[in-house]
Amino acid sequence: MDILTGVILVIHMIGWAIVLGGALTTMREPRIAKGVTHGAVTALVAGILLVGLAEMGDGDVNNVKIAVKLVVALVITAMAIYGSKNQDKVTTGYLGGLAGLTVLNIAVAVLWR
């Protein structure tokens, strides 16, 4: 089970890296790259799987932390999907918000103990 959790965790982190990198690299010409949407959905699904695996194991899950991370992840995913469908509405600020929320989600994961 530890190997499966580790593999899903790596996929989860790669998903967030794609979102953050995609948002930052397209700031000069604001648009949502397809990879950003795929990365957000991948990270969201992998995160849900990680929580499910943690609940099945012996570990104690901080439900408030998970709820905060889930809400932020849903907002990021919605922004990525909306932005990919409405490229004309994507601005530098929109991408900055997307990147900022991604950093917030990472910070909550690392700093909230």
C-alpha positions, 0 to 999 in steps of 0.5 A: 500500500505504501508503494501505491500511495507513493506513486499517487503522491508523485502523480499528484505533485506532477499535476500541481507542477504542471498547473503552476508551470503552465500558468507562469509560462503563459503570463506574457501571452495570457492563455490557458494551455491544455496541460494546465487543465489536465494537470488540475484534473489529475492533481484533483483526482490523485488528491481524492485517491490519496485521502481515500487511501489514508482513510483506509489505513491507520493514519489519522486524516485532518478533515478540516485541512482536506476540506480546505485543500479540496475547495482550493483544488476545485476552484483551481480546476474550475478556473482552468476549465473555464479559462480553456473554454473562454481564452479571451477572458484570460488575463495576466491577473487570471493566471496570477490568481491561478498560480497563487491558488496553486501555491496556496494549496501547496503551502497548506499541504506542507505547512498545516500540521 
